[in-house]
Every structure is written in structure tokens, then in C-alpha cells.
Amino acid sequence: MKKFTILAFIISCCICSIHAQDNSNNNTGNNSKLGGLKLGKKDAIVMNFYTDIWQKNDSSMSIRNYSPGFDIYLMKDITFGKSKFSFGYGLGISVHNMHSDAVPKNEMKWDSATSQNVFTGKTIFSRIPDYVNNNEIKYDNNKLTLTYIEIPLELRYKKENKRGKMFKFSVGGKAGYLLSSYTKYKGTKYEGSSSDPDVGVAKIKIKNYNISNLQSLSYGVTMRVGYGLCNIFGYYSLSKIFKKDKGPEMYPISVGISITPF
């Protein structure tokens, strides 16, 4: 997914560069085309690149300021008669990331009746220790990744100026279904028996797909505004990522740029 995101971003930058060069070579700006297609007119392809700002996170954990995410949608634009307003709908993929110093785990508590630890059925975030066996724990990557298939809906306003540059303003929302979820850790091994010589020393890579109590559905409101191909993008999640009373009431606010090549 990371390689796909980087590739999509490079392609988008190339399209923006071609569009800018094409505009500079046309005084009217009305002939902005690539292979016979008008660039940035219909918003048929929407790509959003953003950072997730996580709200109501567990107080025991710290989240990195920059947690990049990515959306890509194929959309249909329906104009309301000859007005500058239209309605957009489509289908796409959304990827949210949370880089932190903790990992989600099933909560355990001491049961005095049975004199043993038992699972509570809740998900908590357990902080990665700083030291194990007197060895410092270092890691290059520790993140939670959530991938959704989504249906975006937008009310759009577009107005073209005399130079052929399009002002765009869109408000709407999106709803999604969780396709995959996992945590990824790359660093020093910090779990295991105290007699294990690898604990606190060995370098490991772990992907965990067994994350409990995640919500299957997501939904929230969106906004895009700007000129031409590149716009400012925002998303405010109205749903939490964990089921009610089964985990932290966390949700993302996404802020970034939106690129609409076609």
C-alpha cells in the first residue's frame, strides 16, 4: 500500500506539471487537454493525500504528528441543468494510518475470585516499553493501518474564469466498510520470556491482523476547495474506529491536498 501511495502521488504531480505547462502554452487556457481529455474539469478521478490527526486517543499513548493517509475515488458528475452546481457520487478506497508508541491489545484484569488474569473483552493500547532487560527498545515503525472501501457523495460548485481556470468548492460526506486492518512493527523485540536472549536485542518485523473490536462501518463529512487540479481537502469522521465501550473513542480528522486530474 505504501508503494501504491507513493506511485499515485508521483503520477499526480506529473499530471499537475503537464497541466501547468499546457496552460502556459495556451493563452486562452481553454484547450487544456491530455490525450483528448480535458484536465481537471469533471473531477471524475479524485485523489486525496493527507495526514490524520487522531482525536480522543488513549492517554497512555503518544501519536506522531504526521500520519499520512490516502484516498482514491472514481466519481460521476451530474450537473443541475445549466447551473454551476452539480452532484458527484462514486466508489473508492481510503487508507488511514496512526503512527504511535503503543499497540492495540485485549485488556486483561486480575480476577480475585479465580486468582488469575482474565480478558475483559475490551481493546486497549499498550505502550511499547523504553527498556527491556536493561536494553533500550528502538523501532523505526509502529503503526495501525485501516483500509476502507467507500462511497463518496458531494455537492459541487464550479466556476471557470476567463483564463479557463476552474474554481471548485465541494461539501459532502462518505461512508465506508472496513476491508482490512493491521498493525506493523519494525524494531527491537520487546516481548517474550526474560530468559529469551533475543528480547531487547534482536531486530524484528511483525504484522498483526488480529485486532479486536474495530467498527466495520465508517462515515463522516468532507470538504474540498481550490483552483484547477489541486485543492485543499478536509475530512471529519463522525464514527469511532472501535465499537462503543469496547475500546478508546478514537476518530481521525484528515487535512491535506486533493488532486483531480480528470
N, C-alpha and C positions, 0 to 999 in steps of 0.2 A: 504493500500500500504506500509506503514511503517513496519508493522509486516511481510509482504511478503518479503521485502528487507532484514530485519534482519535474517529471516529464511534462505533465499537464501545464505546470507553471511556465516552463521554458517555451512550450508551444504558444501559450497565451501571450507571452512577452514578444515572441516573433510576430504574431498576428498584429499586436499593437504597433510594432515597429513598421510593418508593411503598411498599415493603415495610415500612420503619420506621414510616411514617405509619399504615399499615394495622394494624400491631401495637399502636400506641398507642391506636387506636380500638376495639380488641377486648380485653377483659380476659382472656379465656382464651387468645388468640393462636392458636386452632385454626382460625380462619376466614381465614387469610392467603391471599387469592386475587387473581388478576388475570385478568379475563375468564373466570372459571370454572376456571382452572388454579391449583393450589397452587404457591406460590413456594418455590423452594429445597428441595424435598423429594426429588426423584428424581435431581438432578444430570444431567439429560438434555442440558443445554447447559452446557459448561464453557469459560470464558474466562480465560486467564492473561495477566497483564501483569507484566513482569519486566525486570531488567537482566541482561545477560550478563557474567559475569566470566571472561575468557579465560585459560586455563592454557597454560603452556609456549609462550608466544609467542616469536617471533624476538627475540633480544637487541638487535638493531639498531633495533627499533621501539618506540614507546610507544603504549599503548592507553588511551583515555579511560576514566575510572572508570565513567561512565554510558553504557551502550549498550543502549537499550530494545529489547525484543522482545515478541512477541505470539503466543498460540495461541488457536484456537477449535475446539471439538470438539462433534459431536453424538454422544451416548452412550446406550446401553441399559443399564438397571439390572436385574439378575436377583437377587432375594432368595433366600437359602437358607432355605426354609421360613418359619417364624415367628421366625427369629433376627434379630439386629441386624446381621448380616453379609450382604454382597451382592457380586456380581461385576459390574464395569462394563467395557464394551467399546464402541468406536466408530470414528469416522473424522473427520479434521480437517486443518487447515492450521497450520503453525508457521513463524514468521519470526524469524530470528536476525540481529543486526546487530553489526558490530565497527567502531567509530569509532577511527581511529588516525592516525599521521603517516606512513604508508607505504602502498605499493600492491603487490599481487602481480604478479610478472613472471617470465618464463622466464629462468633463470640462464644466464649466458654466462661462459666462461673462455677465457683465452688458450691457443692451441694452438701450441706452439713448432715442431711439425713442419710446419704449414701457414702459420705466421706470421699467424694471424688469430683473431678471436674465434669460438667455436663454442658452440652450445647444448648444455647438459649433460642436458637432459630433466627437470630439477628446477624447482620453483617456489620462489622466494624473495620476501621483502618488501623492496622498495627504498624507502628513506626519502626523503620529499619534501625537497628542499634548502631551507635557510633563505634563501639569496640566489642569484640568477642575474643575471649582467651588472650586478652592483652594485645590484640592485633586490631589496628584501625580498619574499619569497613569502608571501602571506597567503591563507588559504582559510577558508570558512565551513563546509564539509562535506567529509569524506573518509571513506567507509565501504565495507565489504564486507557485502553482504546475501545471505543464504541462505534460500530458501523450500522447505519440505518438505511433502509430503502424508504424513500419519501415521496409524497405528493405535495408540490408547492402550488399555492394559489396567490395571484397578485392582481390588484387593481392598479393599472399603469396610466401614467400621463407622459406624453412625449410631444415635444415641440422642436421643430427644425428651424435653425436660424438661417440668415441669408447666405452664410458660407457653407451650409449643408451639415453643420454640426448639430447633433441631436441632444437636447436637454431631456433627462429622464428622471422621473420620480415614481417609485413604486412602493406600495404598502400591501401587506398581506400576511400570510401565515403558511405554515407547513405542518404536516403530520407524518410520522414515520413509524416503521416497525423495525425492531432490533434484529439485524441479520447475524451479527457476530460480536463477541466481546472477549477481551483477553487482557492479561497483564504481562508485561515484558520487563525482565530484569537482566541487566548485564553488569557484573561487578564481582566483588569478593563474596564467597559463600559465607552466610551468616547463620544458617540454620543447621541443626544436627547435634549429635551427641558431643559432649565436651571431650570425649576420648577420640573423636574423629580428627585426624591430623590435617584434613583439608579445610575444616571450619576456621574461618578467619585468615586463610592463606590462599586457597585455590580460587582461580577466576572461573566464573560460570556464566551460562546464558540460560534463562528459564522463561518459557511461555506457559501461562496458566489460563486455561479456558473454562475452568470450573468456578465461576463467580456467582454466588447465590443472591437471590432476592432482587435482581435487576428488573425494572419495569420493561415490558415488551413494547409499549407504545410511548411515543414522544410527540409533543406538539408545542408550538409557540408562534410568536409574531415576528415578521421580518420587515426590513426597510432597505431600499436602495435609492441613491440619489447621485447625480453627476452628469457629465457630458460624454457623449461618444461611447467608446468601448469600455472605458474604465470608470467605475463608480465606487462610492463608499457603501459598505454593506454592514448591516447590523441584525442580530437575532437575539431575542429574549425568550428563553424557554419558560413555558408555563407548567411544564411537567417536571417531576423529580426523576432522577435516574434509578433510585431504589424504591421498592414498594413501601407504602405507608407503614410506619412503626417497625420496619424490618431493616432499616439502615439509615445513614445520615440523609437529611433532606437536601441533598445537593442538586444543583442545576447550573447549566452554563449560560453566560452571556457572551455572545460572539461578536467581535468587532474586526473588520478588515476591509479588503477591496473585492469588488465584483467585476469580472471581465465578461463581456457579452460580444463575442466575435461575429455572430450571425443572428 
